[in-house]
Amino acid sequence: MRFLQRLARKENLLARIICLLMACGLWVYVMTDQNPIIERNIEVRLQQRNLPQNMMVFNAPDKILVKVRGSRAKLSSDNLSAEINASINLKNITEGQQSLRITVTYSGGEIVSVTPKEVSVYVDTVSEKKVPVTTRIVGAVNGDMTIGNSIITPAEVTLRGATHRIDKVNRVVAPIDISNHTGSFQTESELVAVSDDGYDIPNMRIIPERVMVQANMVSQMHSLDIPVKLVMSGDLPAGIVVTKTEIVPTSVRVTAPPSVLKELKDVKTKPVDVSKLNGSTVVAAELDLPEKVIPERRTVQIKISVERQN
């Protein structure tokens, strides 16, 4: 009886061993055939760690390329990029150009490669300064209209950014689209930092970011010196020939809307009657002015030289 019991125990142990081996074999089959080891390339966000509050980093890429190896189930995750940690350590960083090694970790598999392995960045200190705000006109508008006096609130703002960029800022502008405005208006504008040569400077914190602008549209007037052209009327008396005419002054300064000045090539005199000329003379001629043109003077002197012919 004891012999049979011992035999049964041995057979039971053998069966257990066989079952364990079958289970291991099945697990290996599933892992290698149904869930094989694969590799995958994925873009991962590059984080900046331990950056001092008084420093800024430029030229660091937002993302890098990481190749990982692991089970297909693991690497098929929609959140794979979030599970991979890529960072540069900025502790004790100093100003200037720096080359920093990228550290990548992934608990769900193996890191095969990292591209790039290190990054070249520019590090600068953070500065602040106060600058005035001016308006910048944008948008299509009638060429004869422009923005008049404006009130900007606040009139001065604080800039915060990299020292080498802060030093280049000449002013801060508030872009104003006047294409749909007439008369008085009020609008909110998002500010832009501008350099001495007129270029916008990015990556600059402006405090506050927006201002309120109160303004009004007014007629625009320009001034220009325009040549005077003599207009004569009537027939000369028999035997009289005009040998020379002289206009004093030869040009007059006029003020008008830009669209009017653009088309104004000269200012004509009102017709000077020469039908009764008996000799050389000097006459005052009134200017024949187009509408919306305001002259500096309304008359010019005309010197007419004549000769008698037999």
NUDOGU-489840 format. One record per residue: residue in three letters; x, y, z of N, C-alpha, C in turn. Coordinates in steps of 0.02 Angstrom, whole numbers, plus 32768, in hexadecimal, padded with zeros to 4 digits. Layout:
N
ALAXYZXYZXYZ;...
END
This chain:
310
MET80297FC48000800080008000802B803F8000;ARG805D803F802C808A8079802E80AF80827FEC;PHE80BF804B7FCD80E1804F7F8C80B580727F59;LEU807480607F5A8046807F7F2A803E80CA7F38;GLN803D80DB7F79803881227F8A8074814A7F72;ARG80B0812D7F7D80ED814F7F6780EC81567F1B;LEU80D681237EF880D381257EAF80A3815B7E97;ALA806B81617EBB803981937EA8805681DA7EB1;ARG807B81E17EEA809982227EF580CA82347EBE;LYS80F382047EAA812582107E75810282217E33;GLU80CD81FC7E2480A9820A7DE5808A82507DE7;ASN807182647E22805382A77E2A808782DE7E21;LEU80C282D37E3D80F883037E36810E83097DED;LEU811282D07DCC812582CF7D8680F282F67D5B;ALA80B382EB7D6D807E830F7D478083835A7D51;ARG8093836D7D8F809B83B47D9D80D583D27D76;ILE810B83AD7D74814683C57D4F813583CC7D05;ILE8112839B7CEB80FF839D7CA480D283D97C97;CYS80A383E57CC48075841E7CBC809C84607CBE;LEU80CD84647CEC80F484A17CF1811C84AD7CB1;LEU813984777C97815F847E7C58813284937C1F;MET80F684777C1D80C784897BE880B284D37BEE;ALA80A884E87C2D8095852E7C3880CD855D7C22;CYS810B854A7C34814485747C20814A85767BD4;GLY8140853D7BB58144853B7B6C810E85657B4C;LEU80D285627B69809B858A7B4E80AA85D57B57;TRP80C685E77B9280D7862D7B9E810B86467B6C;VAL813E861C7B608172862E7B2F815386367AEA;TYR8125860A7AD88105860D7A9780DE864E7A90;VAL80B7865D7AC4808E869A7AC280BA86D87ABD;MET80F086D97AE6811B87147AE78140871D7AA5;THR815586E77A86817D86EC7A49815386F07A0A;ASP811A86D27A0C80F186D179CF80B8870479D2;GLN809587067A09805C87327A10807087787A29;ASN80A6877E7A5080BC87BE7A6B810887C37A66;PRO812287C67A28816A87C37A1D818E88037A35;ILE81D087FE7A3B81FA88387A4A8205885F7A09;ILE81F688A07A0B81FD88CA79D08222890A79E2;GLU8233893279AF8251897379BA822489A8799B;ARG822689E479B881FB8A1A799F821E8A5D79A8;ASN821A8A87797482338ACD797881F98AFA798B;ILE82058B2779BA81D08B5379D181EC8B9779E6;GLU81C88BCC79D581DC8C0F79EB81C78C1A7A33;VAL81F58C357A5B81EA8C3F7AA281F98C887AB3;ARG81CF8CA67ADC81DA8CEC7AF182188CF07B1D;LEU82438D217B0D82808D2C7B3482718D5D7B6C;GLN827B8D477BAA826D8D717BE482AD8D937BFD;GLN82A48DCE7C1982DD8DF37C3682D58DF07C82;ARG83068DD37CA383028DCA7CEC83358DF67D10;ASN83208E0D7D4A834C8E337D7883668E747D5B;LEU833C8E957D3183508ED57D1483498F0C7D49;PRO837F8F307D5A83798F677D8B83488F9C7D73;GLN83258FBD7DA182F28FEE7D90830D902A7D6B;ASN834D90397D74836A90757D55838D90657D13;MET838090297CF683A190157CB8836C90017C84;MET838090067C4483558FF17C0C837F8FC77BDC;VAL835E8F977BBB83808F6A7B8C83628F757B46;PHE838F8F7A7B14837A8F827ACE83968F497AA4;ASN83738F3B7A6D83888F0A7A3B83828EC17A52;ALA83638EB47A8B83578E6E7A9F831B8E547A77;PRO83218E197A5882E98DFE7A3182AE8DEC7A5F;ASP82728DF17A4482378DDE7A6B82328D927A72;LYS82488D6E7A3D82438D257A3E82838D057A23;ILE828E8CC67A3782C68C9F7A1D82AA8C5C7A06;LEU82D38C3479E282BE8BF379C982DF8BBC79F3;VAL82B58B8F7A0D82CE8B587A3782B88B167A19;LYS82E88AE67A1482D78AA279FE82D78A757A3C;VAL829F8A527A4782998A267A81828B89DF7A6A;ARG829C89AF7A96829089687A898266894C7AC2;GLY823389247AB1820989067AE481D288DC7AC4;SER81A688C37AED816F889A7AD3814088C57AA8;ARG812288A37A7880F588C77A4C80BB88E77A73;ALA80A388C37AA6806C88DE7ACE8080891F7AF0;LYS80BE89207B0B80D6895D7B2C80E089967AFB;LEU810089877AC2811289BC7A9380D889D37A68;SER809F89B07A6D806489C57A46803989F67A6D;SER804E8A077AA980278A357AD380218A797AB3;ASP7FE58A957AB67FDA8AD97A9B7FFF8B0E7AC4;ASN80108AFD7B0280318B2C7B2F807C8B1F7B34;LEU80988AFC7B0280DE8AE97B06810C8B257B0F;SER80FF8B5B7AE9812B8B957AED812B8BB47B33;ALA80F28BB07B5680EE8BCB7B9981118B9E7BCC;GLU81198B5D7BBB81398B2E7BE981858B327BE4;ILE819E8B527BAF81E78B5A7BA681FB8B9F7BBE;ASN822C8BA27BE982418BE17C0682848BF77BE7;ALA82848C327BC682C28C4D7BA982CD8C937BC5;SER83098CA17BDD83158CE17BFE835E8CF67BF9;ILE836A8D377C0383AD8D537C0C83AF8D737C50;ASN83E78D697C7283EF8D837CB684128DC77CB3;LEU83EF8DFA7CCB84098E3F7CC784218E597D0B;LYS842B8E2D7D3984448E417D7B848B8E5C7D74;ASN84988E957D9484DA8EB57D9384EF8ECB7D4D;ILE84BF8ED77D2084CE8EEC7CDC84EA8F347CDD;THR85158F447CAE85338F877CA985208FA77C67;GLU852B8FE87C61851A900D7C2485458FF57BEA;GLY85298FFE7BAD854E8FEF7B7085378FAF7B4E;GLN855E8F9B7B1C854F8F5E7AF685628F207B1E;GLN85348EF07B23853F8EB47B4B852A8E767B24;SER85508E3F7B2C853C8DFE7B1185268DD27B4B;LEU84E98DB97B4784CC8D937B7E84B68D4E7B67;ARG84C68D1B7B8E84B48CD67B7D846B8CCB7B90;ILE84488CA57B6684028C967B7283FD8C547B98;THR83D68C557BCE83CA8C197BF683848BFE7BE5;VAL83818BBC7BD483418B9D7BC283368B5F7BED;THR82FB8B587C0982E98B1D7C3082A58B037C18;TYR829F8ABE7C1C82608A9E7C0A825B8A5D7C31;SER822B8A597C5D82248A1E7C88820489E27C65;GLY81E489EE7C2D81C189B77C0B81E989937BD7;GLY822989A47BCE825189837B9C8298899D7B9C;GLU82BA89937B64830189A57B5E830989E07B2E;ILE83358A0F7B4183468A477B14837B8A2F7AE4;VAL836C8A317AA3839B8A1A7A7083C78A547A59;SER83A98A8D7A4983CF8AC77A3283A98B087A41;VAL83CF8B3F7A4483B38B817A4F83D08BB17A1B;THR83A58BD679F883BC8C0479C4839D8C4979CF;PRO83C58C7D79DC840E8C7B79E6841E8C647A2E;LYS845D8C527A3984718C3D7A7C847E8C797AA9;GLU84908CB27A8B84998CEF7AB184828D2B7A88;VAL84758D627AAA845C8D9E7A8884898DD97A99;SER848F8E077A6884B58E447A7284838E7C7A7F;VAL84878E9C7AB984588ED07ACB847D8F107ADE;TYR84588F477ADB84748F877AF184508F9B7B31;VAL84778FAC7B65845B8FBC7BA6846990067BB5;ASP843590297BCD843D90707BDD841890807C1E;THR842B90B77C3D840990CD7C7A83C790F07C67;VAL839B90F57C98835B91167C8F835F915D7CAA;SER8347918D7C81834891D47C95830291F17C8E;GLU82F9922B7CAD82BA92517CA882C9929A7C9A;LYS829C92BB7C7482A093037C6C825C931E7C56;LYS8251935E7C648212937F7C51821C93A57C0F;VAL81EA93A07BE481ED93C17BA281AA93E17B93;PRO81AA94177B6B816A94377B588146940F7B22;VAL8105941A7B1D80DC93FA7AEB80C7942D7AB6;THR80CD941A7A7680B594447A3F8086941B7A14;THR805F943C79E98031941879BD80539408797B;ARG803D93D2795C805393BF7919801393B478F0;ILE800B93DA78BA7FCF93D678927FD4939C7861;VAL7FA1937178607F9D933A78307F57933A7811;GLY7F50931577D97F10931077B87F0893437781;ALA7EDC933177507ECF935D77177E9F9394772D;VAL7EAE93D177177E85940A77297E89943E76F2;ASN7E57946876EE7E5894A076BF7E9994C876C9;GLY7EBE94D276927EFF94F376977EFC953A76B1;ASP7EC0955876B17EB9959C76C97EA9959F7714;MET7EA5956477347E969562777C7ED1954477A2;THR7ED8955877E07F0C953C780B7EF495407853;ILE7F1A951F787F7F07952178C57F20956278E4;GLY7EF59582790B7F0895C1792A7F2895B5796E;ASN7F1A95E1799D7F3595D979E07F1B95997A00;SER7F4695767A237F3195387A447F4795387A8D;ILE7F1F95177AB67F2F950E7AFD7F3894C47B09;ILE7F7494B07B207F84946A7B2C7F85945E7B78;THR7F62942B7B8D7F5F941B7BD57F7193D17BE0;PRO7FAA93C47C037FDA93F37C1D8009940C7BE7;ALA802894457BF2805594637BC0809B94457BC3;GLU80AA94207BF980EC94017C0280E393BA7C1C;VAL810C938C7C03810793467C18814C932C7C2D;THR814C92F17C4C818B92D17C61819B92977C33;LEU81DA92957C1D81F2925D7BF5821A922E7C21;ARG821191ED7C15823991BB7C39824F91867C07;GLY8291917B7C0482AB914A7BD582F691467BD8;ALA831391247BA6835C911B7BA4837E915F7B9D;THR83B591677BC283D791A77BC483ED91BE7B7F;HIS840791907B55842091A47B1383E791BB7AE6;ARG83A991A57AF4837091BC7ACC835191FB7AEA;ILE834F91FF7B2C8336923B7B4D835C92787B36;ASP839E92717B2F83C992AA7B1C83B892C47AD6;LYS839B929A7AAC838B92AE7A67834792D17A61;VAL831E92CC7A9482DA92E77A8F82DC93337A95;ASN82BF93537A6382BB939C7A62827793B57A7C;ARG824393907A6D820093A47A8281D293677A7D;VAL819693717A978161933F7A908128935F7A6A;VAL810D933C7A3880D893597A0E809693347A1A;ALA8060935A7A13801D933F7A167FFF934379D0;PRO7FFC930B79AA7FE0930D79677F95931F7969;ILE7F829350793F7F3D9366793D7F23935E78F5;ASP7EF1933278EC7ED2932978AB7E9C935E78A3;ILE7EA9938E78767E7A93C6786E7E4D93BE7831;SER7E4F938378117E2A937A77D37DDE938077DC;ASN7DC5937078187D7D937278237D6893A97853;HIS7D9493DA785D7D84940F788E7D7A9453786B;THR7D4A947878857D4094BE78707D3194E678AF;GLY7D47952378B17D3B954C78EC7D6195327928;SER7D45953B79647D65952579A17D5894DA79AD;PHE7D8894B879C97D80947079D87DAD945C7A11;GLN7D9F94217A2D7DC894057A637DD393BB7A53;THR7E1093A47A5C7E20935E7A4C7E5793447A79;GLU7E5993027A817E8E92E27AA87EC292C77A78;SER7F0192CC7A8A7F3792B87A5D7F6A928D7A83;GLU7F8192577A617FB5922C7A7D7FF992497A69;LEU802592527A99806492777A8F809A924C7A6E;VAL80C792707A4A810092517A28813E92797A38;ALA817492567A4C81B492787A5981D892837A17;VAL81F692BE7A0D821592D179CE825C92E979DA;SER828A92D679AD82D092E979B282DC932E7995;ASP83199347799B832B938979808320938D7934;ASP832C935479118325935478C982DF933F78B2;GLY82B0933C78E1826A933078CE825392E978CB;TYR827E92B978DD826A927278DB8249925C791C;ASP82179231791681F692157951822691E57974;ILE822691E779B6825291BC79DE822791887A02;PRO822F914779F1820491137A0F821E90FF7A54;ASN81F890D17A74820B90B37AB5821990E97AEA;MET81EE911B7AEA81F691527B1981B591577B42;ARG81BA91557B83817F915C7BAD817191A67BB9;ILE813491BB7BA9812092007BB280EA92037BE7;ILE80F5922D7C1980C792317C5280AB92797C57;PRO806892827C4B803892517C35803F92417BEA;GLU801F920B7BD3802591F87B8D7FFA92227B5E;ARG7FC592417B797F9692677B507F8A92AC7B6E;VAL7F7A92DB7B437F69931F7B597F2893357B39;MET7F0993697B557ECD93867B397EE093C77B15;VAL7EC893CE7AD77ED894097AAE7E98942F7A9E;GLN7E97946F7AAE7E60949C7A9A7E7C94CB7A65;ALA7E5A94CF7A2C7E7494F879F57E3B951179CA;ASN7E4B953B79997E1A9553796A7E3995597925;MET7E10955078F27E26955578AD7E1E959D7896;VAL7E5295B778767E5195FD785D7E6795FE7814;SER7E53963577F37E69963E77AD7EB4964A77AC;GLN7ED4962C777C7F1D963377767F2D96677740;MET7F599696774F7F6B96CB77207FB796CD7719;HIS7FCF96D076DB801696D676CD8024971776A8;SER8061972F76AD8075976C768A80AC975D7657;LEU80AB9782761F80DB977675EA80E297B575BF;ASP811F97C075A5812B97F77576811897E07530;ILE80E99805751080CF97F374CE80DF982B749D;PRO80F9981A74618109984E742F80C998717417;VAL80D298B37406809A98DB73EC809E98DC73A0;LYS806498D37380806198D473378035990F7320;LEU8051993972F3802D997472DA7FFA995F72A4;VAL7FBE997A72AC7F899970727A7F7899B5725D;MET7F7F99BD721B7F6E99FD71FA7F3099F471CF;SER7F0A9A2B71C87ECE9A29719F7ECC9A657171;GLY7EA59A61713D7E9E9A98710E7ED39A9770D8;ASP7EC79ABE70A37EF79AC3706C7F219B027075;LEU7F629AFB70687F8F9B35706D7F7D9B697038;PRO7F869BA970497F7A9BDE70167FA89BD26FDA;ALA7F949BED6FA27FBC9BE56F6580019C036F6F;GLY80359BDF6F5A807A9BF76F5F809B9BEB6FA1;ILE80769BCF6FD380939BC2701680A49B78701B;VAL80E19B6A703280F89B25703C81139B1E7083;VAL80FD9AEC70A781179ADE70EA815B9ABC70E3;THR818E9ADA710081D29ABD70FB81E69A96713A;LYS81C79AA8717381DA9A8771B181A49A9071E5;THR81999A5C720D816D9A62724881939A487285;GLU81879A6972BD81A99A5572FB81769A567334;ILE81769A1F735B81479A197393816E9A2073D4;VAL81569A4C740081789A58744081449A517478;PRO814D9A1F74A4817F99E974A2816C99B37470;THR819B99897460818E9955742F8165991A744B;SER81639915748E813D98E074AE811D98FA74ED;VAL80E998D9750480C798EC754280BE98AD756E;ARG80C198B975AF80B6988175DE806B987B75EA;VAL8052983F75E0800B983375EB800397F9761D;THR7FCA97F8763E7FB997C3766E7F7797A47657;ALA7F77976076557F3C973D763D7F3E96F57655;PRO7F0696D1764F7F06968A765E7F3796657630;PRO7F55962E76487F86960A761F7F6C95F575DB;SER7F2C95E075D77F1195CA75967F0E96047564;VAL7F039641757D7F00967C75507F46968F753B;LEU7F759691756A7FBB96A375597FD996737526;LYS7FC69634752B7FE1960174FE7FD2961174B5;GLU7F98962E74A97F83963D74647F949684744F;LEU7FAC96AD747D7FB896F4746E7FFF96FD7452;LYS8005970574118047970D73F1805C975673EE;ASP802C978473E9803B97CC73E97FFD97F273FF;VAL80089832740F7FD0985F74207FCC989473E9;LYS7F94989773C87F8B98C673907F72990A73AA;THR7F84993D73847F68998073927F2599857370;LYS7EFC99B2738B7EC099C273657ED599E67326;PRO7EB099E072EF7EC699FB72AF7EDA9A4572B3;VAL7F149A5572987F2D9A9B72937F1E9AB4724D;ASP7EF59AE872487EE09B0372077F1A9B2A71E7;VAL7F309B1471AC7F679B36718A7F4D9B5B714B;SER7F0C9B6071447EF19B7E71067EFD9BCA7103;LYS7F0D9BEA713B7F179C33713B7F5F9C46714A;LEU7F8D9C1771447FD49C2771527FEF9C57711D;ASN800F9C8D713580319CBB7107807C9CBB7112;GLY80919C9B714980D99C98715A80E39C697194;SER81229C6371A781339C3771E0810F9C50721E;THR80FB9C20724980D39C33728480DC9C0072BC;VAL80C79C1472F780C69BE77331807E9BE7734C;VAL80619BAC7353801D9BA8736C801A9B7573A5;ALA7FE89B7E73CF7FDB9B4E74057FA89B1C73EC;ALA7FBA9ADD73F17F8D9AA873D97F759A7E7415;GLU7F349A7374177F189A4A744D7F1F9A00743B;LEU7F2D99D8746E7F35999074627EF1996E745D;ASP7EEC993F742E7EAF991974237EB698D7744A;LEU7E9E98D674877EAC989F74B67E76986874B3;PRO7E8B982A74B17E5B97F374B47E3A97F074F9;GLU7E0497CC74FE7DE197C4753D7E0E97A07570;LYS7E0A97B275AF7E2F979575E87E7897A975EA;VAL7E8D97D775BE7ED397ED75BE7ED7983175E0;ILE7F02983576127F0C987476387F51988F7627;PRO7F5598CA76067F9698E575F17FB699117627;GLU7FF799167624801A99447650800E998C7639;ARG8003999675F87FF299D775DB7FC199CB75A2;ARG7F9999FD75927F6499F475607F739A17751E;THR7FA69A42751C7FB79A6474DD80029A6074D1;VAL80159A677492805C9A6A747E80649AA5744E;GLN80A29ABB744680B19AF1741680C59AD273D3;ILE80A99AEE739E80BA9AD7735A80DC9B107335;LYS811A9B047320813E9B3472F7813B9B1D72AF;ILE811C9B49728581159B37723E813E9B687215;SER816C9B4E71EF81969B7871C2817D9B6E717B;VAL81749BA77156815B9BA3711281869BCE70E3;GLU817F9BC270A481A19BEA7070816D9BFB703A;ARG817C9C35701A81529C486FE181739C316FA1;GLN814D9C166F7781669C016F3681439C2A6F00;ASN816C9C426ED181509C6B6E9A81339C3D6E64;
END
